[in-house]
């Protein structure tokens, strides 16, 4: 009797990830940084100065819980 492999476990469905979120994930992977760091770098590039961590955290919370990616992150 041939043993079958158990199905590969996935923690989320890649087919349902919005394009903006997928772009953030891909950017983080390419830069070998976390998603929050992508937000920090994008903010600095867009506005020309480092953003306050608490302020960036507000936008990041929207990203984490509601898949909202700010324009300055989308254009990074």
N, CA and C atoms as an extended XYZ file, in Angstrom:
228
Properties=species:S:1:pos:R:3:atomname:S:1:resname:S:1:resid:I:1 pbc="F F F"
N         0.836       -1.173        0.000 N   UNK     1
C         0.000        0.000        0.000 CA  UNK     1
C         0.887        1.244        0.000 C   UNK     1
N         0.599        2.145       -0.910 N   UNK     2
C         1.383        3.360       -1.055 CA  UNK     2
C         0.915        4.424       -0.061 C   UNK     2
N         1.886        5.015        0.632 N   UNK     3
C         1.536        6.077        1.573 CA  UNK     3
C         1.351        7.387        0.818 C   UNK     3
N         0.336        8.112        1.202 N   UNK     4
C         0.137        9.419        0.581 CA  UNK     4
C         0.662       10.507        1.509 C   UNK     4
N         1.119       11.559        0.904 N   UNK     5
C         1.625       12.688        1.683 CA  UNK     5
C         0.457       13.500        2.217 C   UNK     5
N         0.592       13.993        3.424 N   UNK     6
C        -0.469       14.865        3.939 CA  UNK     6
C        -0.499       16.158        3.127 C   UNK     6
N        -1.649       16.775        3.016 N   UNK     7
C        -1.725       18.018        2.242 CA  UNK     7
C        -0.856       19.103        2.875 C   UNK     7
N        -0.271       19.902        2.013 N   UNK     8
C         0.579       20.994        2.497 CA  UNK     8
C        -0.285       22.014        3.234 C   UNK     8
N         0.167       22.390        4.428 N   UNK     9
C        -0.589       23.360        5.217 CA  UNK     9
C        -0.268       24.769        4.746 C   UNK     9
N        -1.297       25.571        4.659 N   UNK    10
C        -1.138       26.982        4.338 CA  UNK    10
C        -1.811       27.786        5.419 C   UNK    10
N        -1.179       28.886        5.776 N   UNK    11
C        -1.725       29.719        6.831 CA  UNK    11
C        -2.656       30.788        6.295 C   UNK    11
N        -2.576       31.068        5.013 N   UNK    12
C        -3.506       31.982        4.372 CA  UNK    12
C        -3.622       31.577        2.918 C   UNK    12
N        -4.659       32.026        2.280 N   UNK    13
C        -4.917       31.677        0.893 CA  UNK    13
C        -4.285       32.730       -0.007 C   UNK    13
N        -3.189       32.385       -0.679 N   UNK    14
C        -2.484       33.347       -1.515 CA  UNK    14
C        -3.360       33.906       -2.628 C   UNK    14
N        -4.355       33.158       -3.048 N   UNK    15
C        -5.239       33.625       -4.111 CA  UNK    15
C        -6.158       34.747       -3.684 C   UNK    15
N        -6.273       34.982       -2.397 N   UNK    16
C        -7.181       36.010       -1.897 CA  UNK    16
C        -6.461       37.238       -1.353 C   UNK    16
N        -5.178       37.301       -1.486 N   UNK    17
C        -4.423       38.447       -0.989 CA  UNK    17
C        -4.577       39.594       -1.988 C   UNK    17
N        -5.035       40.763       -1.528 N   UNK    18
C        -5.152       41.913       -2.437 CA  UNK    18
C        -3.792       42.281       -3.039 C   UNK    18
N        -3.807       42.819       -4.246 N   UNK    19
C        -2.566       43.154       -4.941 CA  UNK    19
C        -1.682       44.102       -4.145 C   UNK    19
N        -2.276       45.099       -3.498 N   UNK    20
C        -1.480       46.048       -2.716 CA  UNK    20
C        -0.755       45.344       -1.570 C   UNK    20
N        -1.451       44.451       -0.909 N   UNK    21
C        -0.845       43.708        0.202 CA  UNK    21
C         0.245       42.782       -0.328 C   UNK    21
N        -0.037       42.140       -1.442 N   UNK    22
C         0.958       41.250       -2.052 CA  UNK    22
C         2.226       42.035       -2.398 C   UNK    22
N         2.071       43.268       -2.871 N   UNK    23
C         3.228       44.103       -3.202 CA  UNK    23
C         4.060       44.424       -1.963 C   UNK    23
N         3.398       44.706       -0.851 N   UNK    24
C         4.123       44.973        0.398 CA  UNK    24
C         4.889       43.723        0.826 C   UNK    24
N         4.242       42.577        0.765 N   UNK    25
C         4.897       41.321        1.147 CA  UNK    25
C         6.102       41.032        0.255 C   UNK    25
N         5.934       41.247       -1.031 N   UNK    26
C         7.019       40.996       -1.989 CA  UNK    26
C         8.187       41.954       -1.741 C   UNK    26
N         7.875       43.224       -1.516 N   UNK    27
C         8.913       44.218       -1.243 CA  UNK    27
C         9.682       43.862        0.022 C   UNK    27
N         8.964       43.485        1.062 N   UNK    28
C         9.612       43.092        2.318 CA  UNK    28
C        10.540       41.903        2.088 C   UNK    28
N        10.083       40.963        1.290 N   UNK    29
C        10.894       39.785        0.997 CA  UNK    29
C        12.151       40.159        0.212 C   UNK    29
N        11.992       40.993       -0.804 N   UNK    30
C        13.141       41.390       -1.623 CA  UNK    30
C        14.174       42.184       -0.829 C   UNK    30
N        13.700       43.002        0.109 N   UNK    31
C        14.611       43.813        0.919 CA  UNK    31
C        15.087       43.091        2.181 C   UNK    31
N        14.531       41.915        2.433 N   UNK    32
C        14.840       41.143        3.645 CA  UNK    32
C        14.581       41.955        4.914 C   UNK    32
N        13.418       42.610        4.930 N   UNK    33
C        12.991       43.385        6.094 CA  UNK    33
C        11.541       43.026        6.402 C   UNK    33
N        11.058       43.483        7.523 N   UNK    34
C         9.664       43.266        7.875 CA  UNK    34
C         8.751       44.259        7.171 C   UNK    34
N         7.470       43.971        7.201 N   UNK    35
C         6.490       44.836        6.549 CA  UNK    35
C         6.463       46.233        7.172 C   UNK    35
N         6.602       46.317        8.494 N   UNK    36
C         6.606       47.626        9.144 CA  UNK    36
C         7.777       48.461        8.648 C   UNK    36
N         8.913       47.827        8.448 N   UNK    37
C        10.094       48.545        7.937 CA  UNK    37
C         9.842       49.059        6.525 C   UNK    37
N         9.107       48.307        5.716 N   UNK    38
C         8.743       48.778        4.375 CA  UNK    38
C         7.960       50.082        4.500 C   UNK    38
N         7.027       50.131        5.444 N   UNK    39
C         6.253       51.351        5.667 CA  UNK    39
C         7.178       52.505        6.062 C   UNK    39
N         8.141       52.241        6.928 N   UNK    40
C         9.066       53.291        7.364 CA  UNK    40
C         9.908       53.819        6.197 C   UNK    40
N        10.440       52.920        5.405 N   UNK    41
C        11.273       53.318        4.268 CA  UNK    41
C        10.439       54.088        3.246 C   UNK    41
N         9.246       53.584        2.954 N   UNK    42
C         8.368       54.237        1.981 CA  UNK    42
C         7.986       55.639        2.441 C   UNK    42
N         7.692       55.785        3.727 N   UNK    43
C         7.336       57.094        4.268 CA  UNK    43
C         8.498       58.068        4.095 C   UNK    43
N         9.692       57.633        4.449 N   UNK    44
C        10.875       58.491        4.346 CA  UNK    44
C        11.133       58.907        2.902 C   UNK    44
N        10.935       57.998        1.969 N   UNK    45
C        11.161       58.326        0.563 CA  UNK    45
C        10.086       59.284        0.055 C   UNK    45
N         8.843       59.083        0.438 N   UNK    46
C         7.726       59.894       -0.046 CA  UNK    46
C         7.771       61.313        0.530 C   UNK    46
N         8.012       61.407        1.835 N   UNK    47
C         7.951       62.703        2.519 CA  UNK    47
C         9.316       63.361        2.729 C   UNK    47
N        10.394       62.645        2.479 N   UNK    48
C        11.718       63.218        2.615 CA  UNK    48
C        12.209       63.328        4.046 C   UNK    48
N        11.537       62.669        4.961 N   UNK    49
C        11.954       62.661        6.366 CA  UNK    49
C        11.438       61.400        7.044 C   UNK    49
N        12.090       61.019        8.113 N   UNK    50
C        11.659       59.844        8.868 CA  UNK    50
C        10.316       60.129        9.534 C   UNK    50
N         9.439       59.171        9.496 N   UNK    51
C         8.141       59.329       10.139 CA  UNK    51
C         8.176       58.893       11.591 C   UNK    51
N         7.333       59.502       12.379 N   UNK    52
C         7.181       59.115       13.773 CA  UNK    52
C         6.625       57.691       13.827 C   UNK    52
N         7.208       56.861       14.657 N   UNK    53
C         6.803       55.456       14.730 CA  UNK    53
C         5.321       55.295       15.068 C   UNK    53
N         4.819       56.106       15.983 N   UNK    54
C         3.398       56.017       16.366 CA  UNK    54
C         2.491       56.372       15.196 C   UNK    54
N         2.879       57.357       14.400 N   UNK    55
C         2.079       57.762       13.255 CA  UNK    55
C         2.069       56.665       12.192 C   UNK    55
N         3.229       56.097       11.913 N   UNK    56
C         3.309       55.020       10.929 CA  UNK    56
C         2.532       53.807       11.425 C   UNK    56
N         2.559       53.581       12.717 N   UNK    57
C         1.827       52.452       13.299 CA  UNK    57
C         0.325       52.545       13.026 C   UNK    57
N        -0.220       53.756       13.020 N   UNK    58
C        -1.652       53.936       12.707 CA  UNK    58
C        -1.971       53.408       11.314 C   UNK    58
N        -1.124       53.748       10.346 N   UNK    59
C        -1.323       53.274        8.977 CA  UNK    59
C        -1.077       51.770        8.885 C   UNK    59
N        -0.077       51.301        9.605 N   UNK    60
C         0.260       49.880        9.568 CA  UNK    60
C        -0.871       49.034       10.153 C   UNK    60
N        -1.530       49.547       11.184 N   UNK    61
C        -2.668       48.831       11.771 CA  UNK    61
C        -3.781       48.667       10.739 C   UNK    61
N        -4.050       49.710        9.972 N   UNK    62
C        -5.039       49.617        8.895 CA  UNK    62
C        -4.646       48.590        7.853 C   UNK    62
N        -3.362       48.505        7.592 N   UNK    63
C        -2.845       47.508        6.653 CA  UNK    63
C        -3.026       46.093        7.205 C   UNK    63
N        -2.651       45.894        8.450 N   UNK    64
C        -2.696       44.556        9.043 CA  UNK    64
C        -4.117       44.011        9.190 C   UNK    64
N        -5.048       44.862        9.594 N   UNK    65
C        -6.389       44.374        9.899 CA  UNK    65
C        -7.409       44.590        8.786 C   UNK    65
N        -7.145       45.536        7.880 N   UNK    66
C        -8.133       45.841        6.841 CA  UNK    66
C        -7.556       45.870        5.433 C   UNK    66
N        -6.303       45.454        5.276 N   UNK    67
C        -5.645       45.421        3.961 CA  UNK    67
C        -5.595       46.786        3.282 C   UNK    67
N        -5.474       47.863        4.064 N   UNK    68
C        -5.402       49.212        3.510 CA  UNK    68
C        -3.931       49.600        3.395 C   UNK    68
N        -3.491       49.858        2.171 N   UNK    69
C        -2.104       50.242        1.917 CA  UNK    69
C        -2.087       51.716        1.509 C   UNK    69
N        -1.407       52.567        2.277 N   UNK    70
C        -1.365       53.996        1.948 CA  UNK    70
C        -0.712       54.250        0.585 C   UNK    70
N        -1.065       55.372       -0.011 N   UNK    71
C        -0.546       55.712       -1.335 CA  UNK    71
C         0.981       55.778       -1.339 C   UNK    71
N         1.577       56.280       -0.271 N   UNK    72
C         3.033       56.412       -0.239 CA  UNK    72
C         3.728       55.060       -0.137 C   UNK    72
N         3.035       54.046        0.323 N   UNK    73
C         3.607       52.690        0.327 CA  UNK    73
C         3.412       52.063       -1.050 C   UNK    73
N         2.244       52.293       -1.664 N   UNK    74
C         1.977       51.737       -2.997 CA  UNK    74
C         2.970       52.251       -4.031 C   UNK    74
N         3.414       53.484       -3.877 N   UNK    75
C         4.327       54.081       -4.856 CA  UNK    75
C         5.792       53.840       -4.535 C   UNK    75
N         6.065       53.078       -3.502 N   UNK    76
C         7.444       52.812       -3.110 CA  UNK    76
C         8.084       51.849       -4.061 C   UNK    76
